[in-house]
Amino acid sequence: MSQYIALTYWDVVLAAVFLVINGALSIWLDLRLERQLAIAAIRMIVQLILIGFVLKALFAISSPWLTGLAALTMGAFAGREIWARQERALSGVWGYGLGGAAMMFAGVLVTTIALTTQIQPDPWWTPRLALPLFGMILGNTMTGVSLGLDTLNSSVHRERPAIEAQLLLGASRWSATAPFVRRALRSGFMPIINAMAATGVVSLPGMMTGQILSGVDPTEAVKYQLLIMFLIGGATGFGVLLAVLGNIWRLTDERHRLRLDRLRDAK
């Protein structure tokens, strides 16, 4: 089996040259993306360096309370991203809390089950395994939830007359909004469906590639990647379903009226 190949900082700098070339092309073609590329790259560098030091400390301390605090912090930032990615989100604390709560519930549930029944480290909350696994599940669930909620709120706002006509004819809030719920669920599920369909033939996922590059047998890397993809798919499904149904509950009331006043104005 091949040994782990360590990278130098010069190797990383050399890889960044390609991004510099993209920036130069943006200037040449007047795309005006060079500033965004630079800011995104700087943010990525700073964030990854900081998280590297934080994870190193967490791995050394190995405290369940600090591991849980780190997971909550990750969830808080991911919840904010869900809220920010929606053109029309629920106003007030609901806009931040509903999507974030659905995502966290699904992510924590699936990660805990995986750690306690499949991976089984000792202890099960070992931060070296729990945090990277939770991060992968959380990131993908965040994408699905944000897409589902954005599709739902935009569709309901656009089709308000049709929905209210159904309600006036005696339909319940659930039946009147059912077509838009299905559309939102399909939108939320699509990224993970596309990822699963392309994995192995079109692309080798990052975790599997990293394991292979570090010397892990490809067949073992495949098993771990399958496990991760199934966990991500399950968490995404739970999260999107909870968020979309909760959002419809909030956008209507017990008298089966549409309450678009609970949406914030579009960006």
C-alpha positions in Angstrom: 0.0 0.0 0.0 1.3 3.5 -0.9 2.4 5.8 1.8 0.8 9.2 2.7 2.3 12.0 0.5 2.8 15.2 2.5 2.2 18.5 0.7 4.3 21.6 1.1 3.0 25.2 1.2 4.7 25.7 -2.2 2.5 22.9 -3.6 -0.6 24.8 -2.5 0.7 28.1 -3.9 1.4 26.4 -7.2 -2.1 25.1 -7.4 -3.4 28.6 -6.7 -1.8 29.8 -9.9 -4.7 28.4 -11.8 -7.1 30.7 -9.9 -4.9 33.7 -10.7 -5.1 32.8 -14.4 -8.9 32.8 -14.0 -8.7 36.2 -12.5 -6.6 37.4 -15.4 -9.0 36.0 -17.9 -11.9 37.8 -16.1 -10.0 41.1 -16.5 -9.2 40.4 -20.1 -12.7 39.4 -21.0 -14.3 42.2 -18.8 -16.3 39.7 -16.8 -15.8 41.7 -13.6 -15.4 38.5 -11.5 -11.8 39.0 -10.4 -12.8 40.8 -7.2 -15.3 38.1 -6.3 -12.7 35.4 -7.0 -10.1 37.1 -4.9 -12.5 37.7 -1.9 -13.8 34.1 -2.1 -10.2 32.7 -2.2 -9.1 34.9 0.7 -12.1 33.9 2.8 -11.5 30.2 2.0 -7.8 30.5 3.0 -8.5 32.2 6.3 -11.5 30.0 7.2 -9.6 26.8 6.4 -6.5 27.8 8.3 -8.6 28.8 11.4 -10.7 25.6 11.3 -7.5 23.6 11.0 -6.2 25.0 14.3 -9.6 24.6 15.9 -9.9 21.0 14.9 -6.4 20.2 16.0 -7.2 21.6 19.4 -10.5 19.7 19.6 -8.9 16.5 18.6 -6.3 16.9 21.3 -8.8 17.8 24.0 -11.5 15.2 22.9 -14.3 16.7 25.0 -17.9 15.7 24.3 -19.1 19.2 25.3 -16.6 21.0 23.1 -17.5 18.6 20.2 -21.2 19.4 20.7 -20.5 23.2 20.9 -18.5 22.9 17.6 -21.5 21.1 16.0 -23.9 23.8 17.2 -21.6 26.5 15.8 -21.5 24.8 12.5 -25.3 24.5 12.5 -25.7 28.1 13.4 -23.7 29.3 10.4 -25.4 26.8 8.1 -28.8 28.0 9.3 -27.8 31.6 8.4 -26.8 30.4 4.9 -30.2 28.8 4.4 -31.9 32.0 5.3 -29.6 34.2 3.2 -30.0 32.0 0.1 -33.7 32.5 -0.1 -35.1 35.3 -2.3 -38.3 35.3 -0.1 -37.9 33.8 3.4 -40.1 33.8 6.4 -39.8 37.0 8.3 -38.5 37.3 11.9 -37.0 34.4 13.8 -38.9 31.9 11.7 -36.9 32.8 8.6 -33.7 31.7 10.4 -35.0 29.1 12.8 -37.3 26.9 10.8 -34.8 25.9 8.1 -32.0 25.7 10.5 -33.9 23.5 13.0 -35.0 21.1 10.3 -31.5 20.8 9.0 -30.0 20.3 12.4 -32.5 17.7 13.5 -31.9 15.7 10.3 -28.1 16.1 10.5 -27.8 15.3 14.2 -30.1 12.3 13.9 -28.4 10.7 10.9 -24.9 11.4 12.2 -25.6 10.0 15.6 -27.1 6.8 14.2 -24.1 6.3 11.9 -21.6 6.8 14.7 -23.3 4.5 17.1 -24.4 1.7 14.8 -22.1 1.7 11.8 -18.7 3.4 12.3 -18.7 2.8 16.1 -15.7 4.7 17.3 -14.8 4.6 21.0 -16.2 6.9 22.3 -18.9 7.4 19.7 -18.6 11.2 19.8 -14.9 11.2 19.0 -14.4 14.6 17.3 -11.9 13.3 14.7 -14.7 11.3 13.2 -17.9 13.0 14.4 -17.2 16.6 13.2 -16.0 15.8 9.6 -18.9 13.4 9.2 -21.4 15.9 10.6 -19.9 18.6 8.4 -20.4 16.6 5.2 -24.0 15.7 6.1 -24.8 19.2 7.3 -23.4 20.9 4.2 -25.4 18.8 1.7 -28.6 19.0 3.8 -28.2 22.8 3.9 -28.1 23.0 0.1 -31.2 20.8 -0.2 -33.2 22.7 2.5 -32.3 26.2 1.1 -33.3 25.1 -2.5 -36.5 23.6 -1.3 -37.6 26.6 0.8 -36.6 29.1 -1.9 -38.6 27.2 -4.5 -41.6 26.9 -2.2 -41.8 30.5 -1.1 -41.2 31.9 -4.6 -43.9 29.5 -6.1 -46.5 30.3 -3.4 -45.9 34.0 -3.8 -46.2 33.8 -7.5 -49.3 31.6 -7.5 -51.1 33.3 -4.8 -54.4 33.9 -6.8 -54.6 30.2 -7.7 -54.0 29.0 -4.2 -56.5 31.4 -2.7 -59.1 30.4 -5.3 -58.7 26.8 -4.2 -59.1 27.8 -0.6 -62.2 29.8 -1.4 -63.7 26.7 -3.0 -63.2 24.8 0.2 -59.9 23.1 -0.2 -57.7 22.7 2.8 -54.4 24.5 3.1 -52.5 21.3 2.5 -54.4 20.3 -0.7 -54.3 23.8 -2.1 -50.5 24.0 -1.7 -49.8 20.3 -2.5 -48.5 21.0 -6.1 -46.0 23.6 -4.8 -44.9 21.3 -1.9 -44.1 18.6 -4.5 -42.2 21.1 -6.6 -40.2 22.3 -3.6 -39.4 18.7 -2.5 -38.2 17.8 -6.0 -36.0 20.9 -6.0 -34.5 20.1 -2.7 -33.9 16.5 -3.6 -32.3 17.2 -7.0 -28.7 18.0 -5.9 -28.2 14.8 -4.0 -29.9 12.8 -6.7 -27.6 14.3 -9.3 -24.6 13.7 -7.1 -25.5 10.0 -6.6 -26.2 9.5 -10.3 -22.8 10.9 -11.3 -20.7 9.5 -8.5 -18.2 6.9 -9.8 -18.7 7.4 -13.5 -18.5 11.2 -14.0 -16.7 12.1 -10.8 -14.8 10.6 -7.8 -16.1 12.3 -4.6 -13.7 14.4 -2.6 -13.6 12.1 0.5 -13.0 9.0 -1.6 -10.3 10.8 -3.6 -8.6 12.0 -0.4 -8.6 8.5 1.1 -7.1 7.0 -2.0 -4.4 9.8 -2.2 -3.5 9.1 1.5 -2.9 5.4 0.7 -6.3 3.7 1.6 -7.2 0.7 -0.5 -9.7 1.8 -3.2 -12.3 -0.9 -2.3 -12.3 0.4 1.4 -12.6 4.0 0.1 -15.6 2.9 -2.0 -17.4 1.4 1.1 -16.9 4.6 3.1 -18.1 6.7 0.2 -21.2 4.6 -0.2 -21.9 5.0 3.5 -21.5 8.8 3.3 -23.7 9.2 0.2 -26.5 7.1 1.8 -26.3 9.1 5.0 -26.3 12.4 3.1 -29.3 11.3 1.0 -31.2 10.3 4.1 -30.4 13.5 6.0 -31.3 15.7 3.0 -34.6 13.9 2.6 -35.6 14.4 6.3 -34.4 17.9 6.4 -36.1 19.1 3.2 -39.4 17.3 4.1 -39.5 18.9 7.6 -38.5 22.3 6.4 -41.0 22.5 3.5 -44.0 21.1 5.5 -43.1 23.4 8.4 -42.9 26.4 6.0 -46.4 25.6 4.6 -47.7 25.4 8.2 -46.3 28.8 8.9 -47.5 30.4 5.6 -51.1 29.4 6.4 -53.3 29.4 9.6 -55.8 27.2 11.3 -58.6 28.9 9.3 -56.9 27.7 6.1 -56.0 31.2 4.9 -52.8 32.1 3.0 -50.5 34.3 5.1 -48.0 35.8 2.8 -47.6 38.7 5.2 -45.3 36.4 7.0 -42.8 36.5 4.2 -40.2 39.2 4.0 -39.8 41.3 0.9 -37.7 39.9 -1.9 -34.1 41.0 -2.0 
